[in-house]
Amino acid sequence: MALRHNSTPVLILRSDSHGGLNIMKSLGPLGIDVYNLDPNRIAPANFSRYCRGRFAWDIEHVPERESLAYLSDVQHKIGRPTILVPTTDGTARFVARWREALRELFVFPEQPLGLVDTLSSKRGMYGLATQHGIPTPRGAFPQSRADVESWLTDATFPVMLKAIDSQRLWERAGKKMFIVRTPAELLATYDRVEDPASPNLMIQEYIPGGDDTIWMFNGYFDAASECLAGFTGKKIRQCPIHTGCTSLGICLPNDAVEATTQRFMKAIGYRGIVDIGYRYDARDGLYKVLDVNPRIGATFRLFAGTNGIDVARALYMDLTGQPVEASPARAGRKWMVEDLDALASFRYYREGSLTVREWIASLRGIKETAFLSWRDPFPFFAMLVNRTPELVSRVRRKARLVILRCLRFMRGLFPAKRFDAKKSATQRGAHCPGPAETPSMS
């Protein structure tokens, strides 16, 4: 794959662990200047050989007008029109909301008004999917505990308890979804993680099946909502297991998923990069959309064409006026996130769904990893530094649990003798007064 010109720089809004790093690893070797904006000064992307410049700013947690002013300063420092690439729902919503001000400084696909906010919300996406006849699991959107109790009257378990706004639930509870198997578990989880002042949970039908029933679509759509590059694949492992992001995936063709996505995106007038999750429902033979991320996904490097095209490169070529050459996907290509897959593999092994032999076999065919690259080694070590506090915290929690279990075990071996005051007094030859003989305090 060759570019006609590479003079337009790129600014990543939030490197978001391995997502921003992989944008650099995709565009940097083509001679494109890539800059990173992230609040974490030791983000792995900041240590990539392809990182042209670093800007420390928390665009998702400061007033938006302050971020606009800061981005204006960043653009003046770069000195040229720059392509913006948001990597999170929050940064994608920011770009969509402030497109009028940002278009004077940056280049990016402009979405129909309100579409990014709608797709970022599970409730909004559910409404769009049902409106356009796109298969999706049944959902309910309770506004109170009473609504949940009412829904339970004809409920079938298990179900998924998911966030409408994933980022809000992640910051509140450290997870984006829960599999719940009983009414009591549903109510307890709802009480624990819901924000009563601003309801953010939905109940979604659970589609049975393993992780390999989860399919993904990554694609780039031009200003006319035509798909210039589209790829499909499925998850092999997730972290957290069964409900998390891809830790190991494989690129495979799926005509049904591709056709459904293109019909959906054309109907809503979508433009730019999109990352969509589906689940195959063996009960009716349909692929049902789970979520639509109106931005580049952290898994995008799983998908690449035989000519080297991926969605980041397609975006760059289209926005700089260069033709995007269609290319079939590299079927069978595997991609792994090293740290997440190590943790996920251990947990799958512990629950009995993964053997050592199966784990070894699953590693065959991996063409690329999220962090480790001999051409660009420093981000891998930055990832280890970032993970160290979390690892130390996990070790401390595990050590504390082990010590407590040992103490309980020892206490079981040597149970404490119950003190009997009457028997003790008798053994000493003393007289223990009965209730009638007890001195009065009056």
Buried (B, 14 or more C-beta within 10 A) or exposed (E): BEBEEBEBBBBBBBBBBBBBBBBBBBBBEBEBBBBBBBBBEEBBBBBBBBBBBBBEBEBBEEEBEEBBEBBBEBBEEBEEBBBBBBBBBBBBBBBBBBBEBBEEBBBBBBBEEEBBBBBBBBBBBBBBBEEEEBBBBEBBBBEEEEBBBEBEEEEEEBBBBBBBBBBBBEEBBEBBBBBBEEBEBBBEBBEEBBEEEEBBBBBBBBBEEEBEBBBBBBBBBBEEBEBBBBBBBBBBBBBBBBBBBBBBBBBBEBEBBBEBBBEBBBBBEBBBBBBBBBBBBEEEEBBBBBBBBBBBBBBBBBBBBEEBBBBBBBBBBBBBEBEBBEBEBBEEBBBBBBBBBEBBBEBBBEEEBBEEEEBEEBEEEBBBBBBBBEEBEBBBEBBBEBBEEEEEEEEEEEEEEEEEEEEEEEEEEEEEEEEEEEEEEEEEEEEEEEEEEEEEEE
